[in-house]
Amino acid sequence: MRRRAVAARLLALDGELSVRDREITETVRRVQLVSGEQVRRLFFTDSQNPATSARLARRTLARLVERGVLGRLERRIGGVRAGAAGHVYFTAAAGQRLLAYWQGEGLRRTRSPYEPTRALVRHTLAVAECYVLLVEAARAGVGELLTFEVEPRQAFAGAGGARMVLRPDAFVRLEVGEYEERAWLEIDCATEGRRALARKCRAYLAAYQAGVEPQVFPRVVWVTTTARRVELLSEVCASLPAEAWELFAVTTHEQLLGLLTGTLPQIGGRS
């Protein structure tokens, strides 16, 4: 009886959600964590008054949290002055169940929410920022975002037949005119040392040598924080065999779009 009551409440909630509510929920599921400011940039750009857009975003997010569709982490980003824009949101229990329902999987049980570490929040929001930048670019007529998949898994047979798995932070397909960019994004938040970075680069080289994606091997784009980290990552890539450098590019969030659309030169081998 209780299960039926819960299902009835969820179906009633589904009927109350607007198209934009659903799109917000699906986006949060796609990128895992998102800030209030990122939601505003994605979904509340109709008004020419930034204050009006911010207010509408706050009200919508507060309503989705109140209904259990989204959850909000205790810790904000950007300090107290960031206000509501600094809140970080995730898909809560009702949202998870509705997402399953929308995908035809029924109103199944969900995982319990968790409080991720500060480092994980920072990294996940950096991945989400790449998605926001590409959506904004498509909205402005700079290319068409065909695919943005977070944490895809690519298994392959390494040396000696050992099973290996690539775990990029995101896979991107971006159409610019007649050209299609395919890239694996690796988001660097300046927390890993040279050995860890080189180990990740060698995994991509092994995948290339194993014939993964034989038609067009995606470019591996390192997205990092500062010019100094760009230099360090470039040195790491340059320390690999000469042919490996052709697989990589290194950039920052500010220059990512220009690199993917070919309007800015890359630091790396493949043009």
C-alpha positions in Angstrom: 0.0 0.0 0.0 2.8 2.4 0.9 4.6 1.6 -2.3 1.5 2.5 -4.3 1.2 5.8 -2.4 4.8 6.7 -3.1 4.2 5.9 -6.8 1.1 8.0 -6.9 3.0 11.0 -5.4 5.8 10.6 -7.9 3.4 10.5 -10.8 1.6 13.6 -9.4 4.9 15.3 -9.1 5.8 14.3 -12.7 2.6 16.1 -13.8 3.6 19.3 -12.0 7.0 19.6 -13.6 7.5 21.9 -16.6 9.6 21.1 -19.6 12.4 23.3 -18.2 12.2 21.5 -14.8 12.7 18.2 -16.6 15.6 19.5 -18.7 17.3 20.9 -15.6 16.9 17.5 -13.9 18.2 15.6 -16.9 21.2 18.0 -17.1 22.1 17.5 -13.4 22.0 13.8 -13.9 24.2 14.2 -17.0 27.0 16.2 -15.3 26.4 14.8 -11.7 26.9 18.1 -9.9 26.0 21.6 -11.1 26.2 25.1 -9.5 23.3 27.5 -9.3 25.2 29.9 -11.6 25.8 27.1 -14.2 22.0 26.4 -14.1 21.3 30.1 -14.7 23.6 30.2 -17.7 22.1 27.1 -19.2 18.3 27.7 -18.7 17.6 31.3 -17.7 18.9 33.5 -20.5 15.6 34.8 -21.8 15.6 38.0 -19.7 17.9 40.9 -20.6 18.0 41.7 -16.9 20.6 39.5 -15.1 19.0 40.0 -11.8 15.7 38.7 -13.1 17.3 35.6 -14.6 19.1 35.0 -11.3 15.9 35.3 -9.3 14.0 32.9 -11.6 16.8 30.4 -11.4 16.9 30.6 -7.5 13.1 30.1 -7.3 13.1 27.1 -9.7 16.0 25.4 -7.9 14.4 26.0 -4.5 11.2 24.5 -5.7 12.9 21.4 -7.2 14.8 21.0 -3.9 11.6 21.3 -1.8 10.0 18.6 -3.9 12.9 16.3 -3.6 13.8 16.3 -7.3 17.2 17.9 -6.6 19.3 18.0 -3.5 21.7 20.7 -2.4 25.1 20.1 -0.9 25.8 21.7 2.5 29.0 23.3 1.3 28.8 26.2 -1.1 31.5 27.2 -3.7 32.9 30.7 -3.9 32.4 31.6 -0.3 29.5 33.3 1.4 29.4 36.2 -1.0 28.6 33.8 -3.9 25.1 33.5 -2.4 22.6 31.1 -4.0 24.7 31.0 -7.2 27.3 29.2 -5.2 25.1 26.3 -4.1 25.8 22.9 -5.7 23.0 20.7 -6.7 22.7 16.9 -7.3 19.8 14.6 -8.3 17.9 13.7 -5.2 15.7 10.6 -4.6 12.5 11.7 -6.3 14.6 13.1 -9.2 16.4 9.8 -9.7 13.2 7.8 -9.7 11.5 10.2 -12.2 14.6 10.0 -14.4 14.2 6.2 -14.4 10.5 6.5 -15.2 11.2 8.9 -18.1 13.6 6.3 -19.5 11.0 3.6 -19.3 12.6 1.8 -16.4 9.8 2.2 -13.9 9.8 4.0 -10.5 12.6 1.9 -9.2 14.5 2.4 -5.9 17.4 4.8 -5.8 20.7 5.2 -4.2 21.1 7.2 -1.0 22.6 10.7 -1.4 26.1 11.4 -0.3 28.3 14.4 0.5 31.3 14.3 -1.8 34.8 15.6 -0.9 35.8 19.1 -1.7 38.2 17.9 -4.3 35.5 15.8 -6.0 33.1 18.7 -6.1 35.7 21.0 -7.6 36.6 18.4 -10.3 33.0 17.5 -11.1 32.0 21.2 -11.5 35.0 21.7 -13.8 33.6 19.0 -16.0 30.2 20.6 -15.9 31.8 23.9 -16.8 33.0 22.4 -20.1 29.5 21.3 -20.9 28.1 24.8 -20.1 30.7 26.4 -22.3 29.9 24.1 -25.2 26.1 24.7 -24.8 26.7 28.4 -24.7 28.8 28.2 -27.9 26.1 26.2 -29.7 23.5 28.7 -28.6 25.7 31.5 -30.1 26.0 29.6 -33.4 29.5 28.3 -32.9 29.2 24.7 -33.8 26.6 22.1 -32.7 27.2 19.9 -29.6 26.3 16.4 -30.7 27.5 14.4 -27.7 28.7 15.2 -24.2 29.1 12.0 -22.2 30.5 12.1 -18.7 32.9 9.4 -17.6 32.4 6.9 -20.5 34.3 3.6 -20.1 36.3 2.2 -23.0 37.7 -1.3 -22.4 40.5 -2.7 -24.6 43.2 -5.4 -24.6 46.6 -4.0 -23.7 50.1 -5.5 -23.9 50.0 -9.2 -23.5 46.2 -9.3 -23.7 45.7 -7.6 -20.3 42.3 -5.9 -19.9 42.6 -2.2 -19.7 39.9 0.5 -19.3 40.1 4.2 -20.4 38.2 6.5 -18.0 38.1 10.0 -19.6 36.2 12.7 -17.7 34.1 13.3 -20.8 33.6 12.5 -24.4 32.7 15.3 -26.8 31.4 15.3 -30.4 31.2 18.9 -31.8 30.2 19.7 -35.3 31.7 22.9 -36.8 30.7 23.4 -40.4 31.6 20.3 -42.3 34.1 19.3 -39.6 33.4 17.1 -36.6 35.7 17.2 -33.6 35.8 14.1 -31.4 37.7 14.5 -28.1 38.2 12.9 -24.8 38.5 15.5 -22.1 40.8 15.1 -19.1 40.1 17.8 -16.5 43.2 18.7 -14.5 42.6 20.6 -11.2 46.3 20.8 -10.5 46.2 18.1 -7.8 48.1 15.3 -9.5 51.9 15.0 -10.0 53.8 14.2 -13.1 53.8 10.5 -12.6 50.1 10.2 -12.3 49.6 12.5 -15.4 52.1 10.4 -17.4 50.4 7.2 -16.4 47.1 8.5 -17.8 48.8 9.6 -21.0 50.4 6.2 -21.4 46.9 4.6 -21.1 45.7 6.6 -24.0 48.7 5.7 -26.1 48.1 2.0 -25.3 44.5 2.4 -26.5 45.7 4.0 -29.7 48.2 1.2 -30.3 45.5 -1.4 -29.5 43.3 0.0 -32.3 40.6 1.5 -30.1 38.4 3.8 -32.3 40.3 2.7 -35.5 38.5 5.1 -37.9 39.1 8.4 -36.0 40.9 8.2 -32.6 39.5 11.1 -30.5 41.9 13.8 -29.6 42.8 13.7 -25.9 42.4 17.3 -24.6 43.8 18.2 -21.2 41.9 21.1 -19.7 43.8 22.6 -16.8 43.8 25.7 -14.6 46.8 27.9 -15.3 49.6 28.6 -17.8 52.0 26.9 -15.5 50.0 23.7 -15.5 49.7 24.0 -19.3 53.6 24.0 -19.4 53.8 21.1 -17.0 51.3 18.9 -18.9 53.0 19.8 -22.2 56.3 18.6 -20.7 54.6 15.3 -19.6 53.2 14.7 -23.1 56.5 15.6 -24.7 58.3 13.0 -22.5 56.3 10.2 -24.2 57.4 8.6 -27.5 57.3 11.1 -30.3 54.2 9.6 -32.0 52.2 10.0 -28.7 52.3 13.8 -28.8 50.1 13.7 -31.9 47.3 12.4 -29.7 47.2 15.2 -27.2 46.4 18.8 -26.8 46.6 21.0 -23.7 44.5 24.0 -22.9 42.6 25.9 -20.2 38.8 26.4 -19.8 39.1 29.8 -21.2 40.6 28.5 -24.5 38.8 25.2 -24.7 36.2 26.4 -27.2 38.7 28.0 -29.5 40.8 24.8 -29.5 37.8 22.5 -30.3 36.4 24.8 -33.0 39.9 25.5 -34.5 39.8 29.2 -34.0 42.7 29.1 -31.5 46.0 27.3 -32.0 46.6 24.2 -29.8 49.5 23.2 -27.7 49.9 19.7 -29.0 50.6 17.6 -32.0 47.4 17.2 -34.0 45.9 20.3 -35.7 
